[in-house]
Amino acid sequence: MNLAFSVGCSEYADPIPNLRYAARDAQRFASLMSSACGLREEEIRVFSDLEPDLPSPTFTSVLRQVAAGEERVRRGLNIDILFFFSGHGYHSARTGEDYLLLSDSVPGNFDRTALRMNEVVTALLGWEPRQLVLFIDACRERLGDDKAAGPGSDMPVPDVASLQPSGHVTFCSCAPHERSFESEQIQSGVFTEALCEAL
């Protein structure tokens, strides 16, 4: 891998509950990309609402960066991409798609203001990567006190295979209709802790 995006969103506008460790998880993942995977600082794009020197995890800032691969493609550079997200997730009963909630996502209008998983994959494929690996530490269920957001429990199961073209894989922290959790004991998302330990 030689390009990583690490997005952590802990701060949300009311009534979306804030998360305790999502931004910290993103910074921890980015640090591991350097120490364990050998990526250079300029090859890691971190979005965090904890550090004022880092770009905020807003819809526009994240989408602009993940869709910025045209120059590298024009130069004929081979590239492998890792994408990490820690924050609230949402599964739309109306569209059947999974969404990532960013700091400026608007309750009642998530379909337009949250980042659609298919949109992330499509944007990253614009870099023409040889390999694309996504790690998603977010719920795929309804709004609650943990990492979860979305309408009721009668949601259709998403077609995860559509997010996995040849050479690409998506690892989610939970199955459809389930929630992800943060742990005060480990001060991290449970999925992120397992991922970082594995790395």
C-alpha positions as CSV (number, residue, x, y, z in Angstrom):
1,M,0.0,0.0,0.0
2,N,1.3,3.5,-0.7
3,L,-1.7,5.8,0.0
4,A,-3.9,5.8,3.1
5,F,-7.0,7.9,4.1
6,S,-7.8,7.9,7.8
7,V,-11.1,9.6,8.8
8,G,-12.2,9.9,12.4
9,C,-15.4,11.8,13.3
10,S,-16.1,12.2,17.0
11,E,-18.0,15.5,17.1
12,Y,-21.5,15.8,15.7
13,A,-24.2,18.4,15.8
14,D,-27.2,17.7,18.1
15,P,-29.1,15.3,18.1
16,I,-26.4,13.0,16.7
17,P,-24.5,11.8,19.8
18,N,-20.8,12.5,19.9
19,L,-18.3,9.6,20.0
20,R,-15.4,9.4,22.5
21,Y,-12.7,7.7,20.5
22,A,-13.4,7.9,16.7
23,A,-11.0,10.8,16.0
24,R,-8.3,9.2,18.2
25,D,-8.8,5.9,16.3
26,A,-8.2,7.6,13.0
27,Q,-4.9,9.2,14.3
28,R,-3.9,5.8,15.8
29,F,-4.5,4.1,12.4
30,A,-2.6,6.8,10.6
31,S,0.4,6.4,13.0
32,L,0.4,2.6,12.3
33,M,0.4,3.2,8.6
34,S,3.7,4.9,9.1
35,S,5.3,2.7,11.8
36,A,4.0,-0.7,10.7
37,C,3.4,-0.3,6.9
38,G,6.2,2.2,6.0
39,L,4.1,4.9,4.5
40,R,5.6,8.4,4.4
41,E,3.8,11.4,6.0
42,E,2.8,12.8,2.6
43,E,1.2,9.4,1.7
44,I,-1.3,9.5,4.6
45,R,-4.3,11.8,4.6
46,V,-5.8,12.2,8.1
47,F,-9.2,13.9,8.9
48,S,-9.8,14.5,12.5
49,D,-11.9,16.9,14.6
50,L,-9.4,16.6,17.5
51,E,-6.5,18.4,15.9
52,P,-6.9,22.0,14.5
53,D,-3.9,21.4,12.1
54,L,-5.7,18.5,10.4
55,P,-8.6,18.8,7.9
56,S,-12.0,18.4,9.5
57,P,-14.0,15.3,8.7
58,T,-16.7,17.1,6.7
59,F,-18.5,15.8,3.6
60,T,-16.8,18.2,1.3
61,S,-13.2,17.8,2.6
62,V,-13.3,14.0,2.6
63,L,-15.0,13.7,-0.8
64,R,-12.6,16.2,-2.3
65,Q,-9.5,14.2,-1.1
66,V,-10.8,10.7,-2.0
67,A,-11.7,11.9,-5.5
68,A,-8.4,13.7,-6.2
69,G,-6.6,10.9,-8.0
70,E,-6.6,12.2,-11.6
71,E,-3.1,13.8,-11.5
72,R,-1.5,10.5,-10.3
73,V,-3.4,8.5,-12.9
74,R,-2.2,11.0,-15.6
75,R,1.4,10.5,-14.5
76,G,1.0,6.7,-14.8
77,L,1.8,5.9,-11.2
78,N,0.8,2.6,-9.8
79,I,-1.0,2.9,-6.4
80,D,-2.5,0.8,-3.7
81,I,-5.0,2.4,-1.3
82,L,-6.2,1.9,2.3
83,F,-9.3,3.8,3.5
84,F,-10.2,3.8,7.2
85,F,-13.3,5.3,8.8
86,S,-14.3,5.6,12.4
87,G,-17.6,7.3,13.2
88,H,-21.3,6.9,13.0
89,G,-22.8,4.8,10.2
90,Y,-26.2,4.7,8.7
91,H,-28.1,2.2,6.6
92,S,-30.9,3.7,4.5
93,A,-34.2,1.8,4.5
94,R,-35.2,3.9,1.5
95,T,-32.2,3.3,-0.8
96,G,-30.7,0.1,0.8
97,E,-27.3,1.7,0.9
98,D,-24.8,2.2,3.7
99,Y,-23.6,5.8,4.6
100,L,-20.8,7.3,6.7
101,L,-21.9,10.2,8.9
102,L,-19.5,13.1,8.9
103,S,-19.3,16.1,11.2
104,D,-21.7,18.2,9.0
105,S,-24.2,15.4,8.3
106,V,-27.8,16.6,8.9
107,P,-30.3,14.4,10.6
108,G,-33.4,13.9,8.4
109,N,-31.3,14.5,5.3
110,F,-28.6,11.8,5.6
111,D,-29.1,10.7,2.0
112,R,-27.7,14.0,0.8
113,T,-25.3,15.0,3.6
114,A,-23.7,11.7,4.6
115,L,-21.1,10.0,2.5
116,R,-22.5,7.0,0.6
117,M,-20.2,3.9,0.7
118,N,-20.6,3.4,-3.0
119,E,-19.6,7.0,-3.5
120,V,-16.4,6.4,-1.5
121,V,-15.6,3.3,-3.5
122,T,-16.3,5.0,-6.9
123,A,-14.1,8.0,-5.9
124,L,-11.2,5.8,-4.8
125,L,-11.5,3.8,-8.0
126,G,-10.8,7.0,-9.8
127,W,-7.2,6.6,-8.6
128,E,-7.1,3.3,-10.6
129,P,-5.5,1.4,-7.7
130,R,-4.2,-2.1,-8.1
131,Q,-5.6,-2.9,-4.6
132,L,-8.2,-1.1,-2.5
133,V,-8.9,-2.0,1.1
134,L,-11.5,-0.3,3.2
135,F,-11.8,-0.6,7.0
136,I,-15.1,0.7,8.3
137,D,-15.7,1.0,12.1
138,A,-19.3,2.2,12.0
139,C,-22.7,0.9,12.7
140,R,-25.2,-0.2,10.0
141,E,-28.3,0.2,12.1
142,R,-30.4,2.9,13.9
143,L,-29.5,5.9,15.9
144,G,-28.5,5.2,19.5
145,D,-26.0,5.9,22.2
146,D,-23.2,3.9,20.6
147,K,-21.9,4.0,17.0
148,A,-25.2,3.8,15.2
149,A,-27.5,5.9,13.1
150,G,-30.5,5.4,10.8
151,P,-34.1,4.5,10.6
152,G,-35.9,1.5,12.2
153,S,-34.9,-2.2,12.2
154,D,-36.9,-3.3,9.1
155,M,-34.0,-2.4,6.7
156,P,-33.1,-4.4,3.6
157,V,-29.7,-6.2,3.6
158,P,-27.2,-4.3,1.4
159,D,-25.4,-5.9,-1.4
160,V,-21.9,-5.9,0.1
161,A,-20.5,-7.8,-3.0
162,S,-21.2,-4.7,-5.1
163,L,-18.6,-2.9,-2.9
164,Q,-15.9,-5.5,-3.7
165,P,-14.8,-5.4,-7.3
166,S,-11.8,-7.6,-8.2
167,G,-8.7,-6.7,-6.2
168,H,-10.7,-4.7,-3.6
169,V,-12.1,-5.7,-0.3
170,T,-14.2,-4.0,2.4
171,F,-14.0,-5.0,6.1
172,C,-16.9,-3.7,8.2
173,S,-17.0,-3.8,12.0
174,C,-20.5,-5.3,12.0
175,A,-23.0,-7.1,9.9
176,P,-26.1,-5.4,8.5
177,H,-28.6,-4.4,11.2
178,E,-25.9,-4.5,13.9
179,R,-24.0,-1.9,15.9
180,S,-20.4,-1.2,16.5
181,F,-19.1,-0.2,19.9
182,E,-16.5,1.8,21.6
183,S,-14.9,0.6,24.9
184,E,-14.0,2.9,27.7
185,Q,-11.6,0.2,29.0
186,I,-9.5,0.2,25.9
187,Q,-10.4,3.8,24.9
188,S,-11.0,2.8,21.3
189,G,-13.6,1.3,19.0
190,V,-13.5,-2.4,19.5
191,F,-13.0,-3.1,15.7
192,T,-10.2,-0.5,15.6
193,E,-8.5,-2.0,18.5
194,A,-8.5,-5.5,16.9
195,L,-7.3,-4.0,13.6
196,C,-4.5,-2.0,15.2
197,E,-3.4,-5.0,17.2
198,A,-3.3,-7.1,14.1
199,L,-1.2,-4.5,12.3
